[in-house]
Amino acid sequence: MPPLVRTLRQRDLFLLFVGSVIGSGIFLTPGLILRQLGGSVGFSLLVWVAGGVLSLLGALTYAELAATNPEAGGLYCFIRDGFGRIPAFLYGWCLFLVIASGSVAALARAFTQYLAEIVPLSPLAKTIVAVAMIGVVTAVNVWGTRKSSNLQNWTTLIKVGIIVILSAILLSLGRHAGDLSAALGTSQHGVGLLSSFGLAMISVLWAYEGWQFGTYSAGEVIEPQKAFPRAFLFGSLVLAGLYLIAVVAYLVALGPADATASEAIAASSVTAVLGHGAGVIVALTILVSTFSASNSVMLTAPRVFYAMAGDNLFFRKLAEVHPRFQTPAAAIVALGVWSAVLASAGKFAELIGGVIFIGWIFYGLGAAAIFPLRRASEGRPIPYRVPGYPWTPLLFVLAAAAIVGNAVVVALLDPAQFRNLAIAIVLLLIGFPAYFFWRRRSDGPHSPRP
């Protein structure tokens, strides 16, 4: 399998980390979290801090794994080397069918929805725009990793800049700063408060989800032993800071009561401060944000399929590197085509969003891989050791288990969500015969590693 060229610097990895996470969540989720906590400003801010801390724990854990084994595929390789080829294949299988492709499709749909607030679009035009957006990010990523990373850097800087500027405007012009102290407490106590806090934590962790995509490109990072720990640490801190500033800005602009009631808190905040005509600013921000997030998925996820094909556990074509562009072009195009199919499916793309939670099974498993991999490397130097071991990875594994457990409980209580859970289980079960199919095709010099 031809190697990929190491072209991503620490700065690129940092901006990729930040850009992968900031999609549309910070513009919508804060109101939901306030409602889940009964309008408590204090506990709302606490849950955002706790979510940032847990994400930091996972990021530092993955930084050790990526620095120790900077191989294309990242998380797939962690699971493969820690627990074997079957769970690793199942992750790659779900990543292709649902997690990465479903994310790109959902982001493309969100892109068209917010574009329609600026330019009227028919349902057919929305589908065409969604597919065209996917086509653009696919073409850029085939063209070159360096070019795609440059695009990612600029779009990330733009959306971070807009968030900072909007937050500053809301904080300076908002008139409800004095109302926050009265809403710091909560009327909930005991088990009820703990349950609400746990439910809000699930929502916050969803808003922080996406940073692990950076590990997929480990085979293209220059000096990964230094780049991953620094980029993941600073990326986690910057994200937590941005999120906290934005949430406080929304509260100052709207006040606790209106912020709790808002379904689109960013748009409501900007409208309250700058008037109805300013809603286009939020729409433009989310356009840039969703485009950047979809590009980050296309920049990283195909490296997993490239690694799977290199292990002869996927289509061999996907292990090829384009002779001119030095990218896994076939893997990128395959993800782009399947994402476009899901985006065109409309309601099916929405259904896919309901089963993306299965990714958290593997995110937790990837972090847990640090334990067997540490034992296997005993006596050998490790370039970076996660601080607080073993509690740092263990807490993240428990958080991932809580997300999956909550999704299962919700599915058992909600018939619509139960359908999504059933689909997720079917996808996993189909992965087993698919694995043995590709394993039987393994022979000669391309046989999978033991």
LUMMARDREN-181029 format. One record per residue (C-alpha): x, y, z; residue in three letters. Coordinates in steps of 0.1 Angstrom, whole numbers, plus 5000, padded with zeros to 4 digits. Example, Ala and Ser with C-alpha at 12.3 -4.5 7.8 and 13.67 -1.06 7.14 Angstrom:
% LUMMARDREN-181029
512349555078ALA513749895071SER
This chain:
% LUMMARDREN-181029
500050005000MET501650334990PRO502150575019PRO500550915022LEU502651225022VAL503151405056ARG502051755049THR499851865079LEU501552085104ARG500652145141GLN498652455131ARG496652255105ASP495851985131LEU494752245156PHE492452425131LEU491152085119LEU490351995155PHE488452315161VAL486752315127GLY485651955130SER483652025162VAL481952355154ILE479052275132GLY475552405140SER475352275176GLY476552595194ILE473952795175PHE471052575186LEU471952355216THR472252605245PRO468452675246GLY467752295248LEU470252255276ILE468652545296LEU465252375292ARG466652035304GLN468052215335LEU464852405343GLY466352735332GLY469252735356SER472052955343VAL474552825369GLY474052455361PHE473852525324SER477252685324LEU478552405347LEU477452145322VAL479252325294TRP482452325315VAL481951955324ALA481451865287GLY484652055278GLY486551875305VAL485351525294LEU486251615258SER489651725269LEU490151385287LEU489251205254GLY491451425233ALA494451385255LEU493951005255THR493750995217TYR496751225215ALA498850955232GLU497550685209LEU498150895178ALA501651015189ALA502650655196THR501250515164ASN500950795138PRO499350575111GLU496650665086ALA493250555100GLY493750675135GLY490850555156LEU490450245133TYR494050155140CYS493750205178PHE490749965179ILE492449715155ARG495749705175ASP494049705209GLY491149475203PHE491549305169GLY490349335134ARG486649255138ILE485649555160PRO487949775140ALA486249665108PHE482849715123LEU483850075131TYR485050145096GLY481949975082TRP479650195103CYS481850505096LEU481350455058PHE477650365059LEU476450595086VAL478750805107ILE480850995082ALA478550975053SER475451055074GLY477351355090SER478251495056VAL474751445043ALA473151605073ALA475651905071LEU474851945034ALA471151945042ARG471652205070ALA473752415045PHE470852425021THR468252505048GLN470152815059TYR470952915024LEU467252905017ALA466853185044GLU468953405021ILE467953284987VAL464553114981PRO465052754970LEU462552484959SER462852134973PRO464552014941LEU466952314942ALA467852234979LYS468751874968THR470852004939ILE472652254962VAL473351984988ALA474851744962VAL476852034947ALA478252124981MET479351764986ILE480851764951GLY482952074959VAL484451934991VAL485051604974THR486851764945ALA489051984968VAL490051684989ASN490951474958VAL492951774945TRP495351774975GLY495551735012THR497452065014ARG494752244995LYS491952095015SER493752175047SER494252535036ASN490552555029LEU489852405063GLN492152655080ASN490452965064TRP486852845070THR487652765106THR489253095112LEU486353275096ILE483653095116LYS485653135149VAL486153505141GLY482453545135ILE481553375167ILE483953595187VAL482653915170ILE478953815175LEU479653735211SER481354065217ALA478354255201ILE475854055221LEU477854115254LEU478254485247SER474654555235LEU472754295255GLY470654435284ARG470154125306HIS473454075324ALA471854175356GLY469253905353ASP471753625353LEU472553615390SER468953555399ALA468853245377ALA472053075389LEU470252835412GLY467652565404THR464452435419SER465552075412GLN467151865438HIS468551515445GLY467851255419VAL465851485397GLY468751735394LEU471251455388LEU468951305361SER468551645344SER472251715346PHE473051385330GLY470551445302LEU472051785295ALA475551635296MET474551415267ILE473451715247SER476651905255VAL478851605245LEU477051595212TRP477951955206ALA481651875214TYR481651565191GLU483951555161GLY487451625174TRP488451255171GLN488351295133PHE491851455135GLY493351115144THR492250965110TYR494951185093SER497751075116ALA499650935087GLY499951285071GLU500951485101VAL504551625104ILE506151545137GLU503051375151PRO504651305185GLN504651685192LYS501751795170ALA498951575185PHE499451655222PRO499752025216ARG497052065190ALA494551845209PHE495252025242LEU494952375228PHE492052285206GLY490052155236SER490752465256LEU489852705227VAL486652515220LEU485552525257ALA486352895259GLY484452975227LEU481452775238TYR481252945272LEU481653295258ILE478953225232ALA476453085258VAL476953375282VAL476553615252ALA473253455243TYR472053485279LEU473053855282VAL471253925249ALA467953745256LEU467853695294GLY467453355311PRO463753315304ALA463753395266ASP467053205262ALA465452895278THR462452915255ALA464452975223SER464652695197GLU467252885176ALA469153075203ILE471853235181ALA469253375157ALA467053495185SER469953665203SER471153855172VAL467653955163THR466954085198ALA470054305198VAL470454405161LEU466954365147GLY465254125123HIS467354215094GLY470454075112ALA469253715110GLY471153685077VAL474353715097ILE473553395116VAL472553225084ALA475853315068LEU477753205099THR476052865099ILE476652835061LEU480452875066VAL480352655097SER478552355081THR480652385050PHE483852375071SER482652085092ALA481751875061SER485151955046ASN486851825078SER484951495075VAL485951455039MET489551545047LEU489851285074THR487350995072ALA488550845039PRO491950775056ARG490050505076VAL488850335044PHE492350365029TYR493650185060ALA490949915059MET491749855022ALA495449835031GLY494549555056ASP492549395027ASN489349445046LEU487649675021PHE487749744984PHE491349724973ARG490850034950LYS490450244981LEU494050174992ALA495450344961GLU497150684963VAL496650924933HIS499950944915PRO499651324909ARG497651454939PHE499051214965GLN495651164981THR493550854986PRO491350974958ALA489250664954ALA488350654991ALA487451024990ILE485250984959VAL483550674974ALA482650875006LEU481451174985GLY479250964963VAL477550774992TRP477151105011SER475451254981ALA473150954978VAL472051005015LEU471651375011ALA469451314981SER467351075000ALA465951355022GLY464051185050LYS466450895049PHE469251135057ALA467351255087GLU466850895098LEU470650845095ILE471151125120GLY469350915146GLY471750625145VAL475050815144ILE475150765182PHE476550415175ILE479850605168GLY480150655205TRP480450285211ILE483650295191PHE484850625205TYR484850475239GLY486450155226LEU489150355209GLY490050525242ALA489950195261ALA492550065236ALA495150265255ILE495149995282PHE496149695261PRO498449905240LEU500250035271ARG500749685283ARG501949575248ALA504449855247SER505849795282GLU509549865282GLY509550075251ARG509650455251PRO506250635246ILE506750985231PRO503751135250TYR501950995280ARG498451115288VAL498451285322PRO496251135349GLY496450785335TYR494450555341PRO491750795353TRP491851025323THR490950755297PRO488650575321LEU486450875327LEU486050935290PHE485150565284VAL482450595311LEU481150915295ALA480950735261ALA479150445277ALA476650695293ALA475850845259ILE475250505244VAL473150395274GLY471050715273ASN470450665236ALA469250305242VAL466950415271VAL465450695250VAL464950445221ALA463050205244LEU460650475254LEU460150635220ASP458850425191PRO460550655165ALA463850635182GLN463450255187PHE463250225149ARG466650405147ASN468150175173LEU466949875154ALA468450005122ILE471750065140ALA471749705153ILE471049575118VAL473949775104LEU476249625130LEU475049275123LEU475449315085ILE479049415093GLY479849055105PHE479248875072PRO480849175053ALA484049125074TYR484248755067PHE483548825030PHE486549045028TRP488648825050ARG488148535026ARG489348744997ARG492648805016SER495548625001ASP499148664989GLY501048984997PRO497949175007HIS496748945035SER495649125066PRO497949175095ARG497548915122PRO
